[in-house]
Amino acid sequence: MATLNSYESLLPAQQPNQADQSVMAGPPAEPTPIPEIVAALRTVAQLDGLTEQEYAWLATHGTERIGPDRAILFRDNDPAHNMNFILRGEVQVRRRHAGNVALFIGRAGSMTGKLPFSRMRNYGGEGFAVGPVWSLDVPDTLFSEMLAAIPSMAQRCVGVLLDRVREVTRIEQQSEKLNALGKLAANLSHELNNPASAAQRCAASLFGELREYGEQKYRLGNLCLSEQEIAGYRAWVQNARARMDAYSRSQGPQSPLAITDREDSIVRWLTAHHVPEPWNIAPALSETNIPIDLLDELANVTRPEVLPVALATVSRSLRVERLAETVVDSTVRIFDLISAIKDYSYMDQAPIQDVDLAQSLENTLVMFNSRLKNIKVELNFDPDLPPISAYGSELNQVWTALIENSLESMNDLGTLRLVTKLNGSMALVEVWDDGPGIDPKIRSRIFEPFFTTKAPGRGLGLGLDAVQRIVSKHSGFVTVESKPGATCFQIRLPLDRAQAY
């Protein structure tokens, strides 16, 4: 007869490449005596406190299974019919296709598998033994009889089910936060990359431009200009700068095609005035909106031999200034992004803040700049809406989830409208998009945890669940209205701190 310490002798001999042969765990060659099974069941923590008769009922009605290392206990998507008591060894369950709980481990002394009151129908992964394993299975056909014979099993099974839900929810929520953090980091790195690259390129170009500018100034000095020529040249430079600045303010940025056309006309003018290497001078002048009549004025106040050097000096000066301006603008943009992410995450601040909803929404939009290229953003913020007392960083999670949902529903192409206004004693925030809308058949389920319409691996179905939890935490509520071309999520939050907390 087998004993607890000798049951391994009943296992089939381990063969080479055992894992490749996928040996299934099965009943022992000889049943284990009931007292031995009862002794093993006493190691199961969830059964602590059962009477001798109740232990004996489980030992009598359960079915033993044993297997060597790497033996398969069940396969992915197999029907689940048994409650399992792992009496010895360890069982690992690997999920291959979906979900974030990729590995589940059941060790000796645990109760697992299908339990009474659970909705489990199939196994969510492949279960295999790590080392020799011994388990006792109670089929679901005996659950009613088991609950009648052992009344406390109902409470024990419900406790295990609740623990499962808490653990899976914790893992899924942590994964959702990590996914959100990854998206935030990706958006931020994309936004920082552009100004950082521009600043790096311009800073590298400045050295060469400054040397060339100094060389042109030296050549201009060697021409020994008269006081009248110097005065005329300086007056022309001042007038040219004033006219170019005024033109830039009135006309705004030029299109690339307009700049190209202007560059061609400047090249023709330079060639006509016998200026050498016009292709080096024309690009800088074309970007500054300098009118051709200004070039004619310079030709009138300088000698022909001075004109090429004067134009080259002005061109290099403007190019250096534009490079320096780009460096300044790029670094300002970087600091703006850093400031926005600090405001978005509420770093170094108390958890509860007086939150300006308009500013909070704008900070969140900054995180999506890389996805807004083909999105028309409309902001309609009530300037008289007072700040609300809230958990600032958590509210930003709400805006992030809603804006991301809107962008995905529109495939990053359409109109996004954000609205804030006073609604009685509550602040109302609306997030609109002109996507295809929410199917009426699933509208009642969109706030359920883990419900998602996205393809596997693209979402966990926790975004809107988190929205509802955070808004409820602030004593507010969420509603949604949707039809093709107009979907609106409405968030109502109390203004008064006493009402919110």
Secondary structure, DSSP 8 states (H G I E B T S, - for coil): ---TTTGGGGS----TTHHHHT-B-B--SS---HHHHHHHHTT-GGGTT--HHHHHHHHHH-EEEEE-TT-EEE-TT-B--EEEEEEEEEEEEE--SS-S--EEEEETTEEEES-TT----B-SSEEEEEEEEEEEEEEGGGHHHHHHH-TTHHHHHHHHHHHHHHHHHHHHHHHHHHHHHHHHHHHHHHHHHHHHHHHHHHHHHHHHHHHHHHHHHHHHHHT---HHHHHHHHHHHHHHHHHHHHHHHHH-S--HHHHHHHHHHHHHHHHHTT-S-HHHHHHHHHTTT--HHHHHHHHHHS-TTTHHHHHHHHHHHHHHHHHHHHHHHHHHHHHHHHHHHHHHHTTTS-SEEEE-HHHHHHHHHHTTGGG-TTEEEEEEE-TT---EEEEHHHHHHHHHHHHHHHHHHTTT-EEEEEEEEEETTEEEEEEEE-SS---TTTGGGTTSTT---S-TTS--S-HHHHHHHHHHHTT-EEEEEEETTEEEEEEEEESSHHHH-
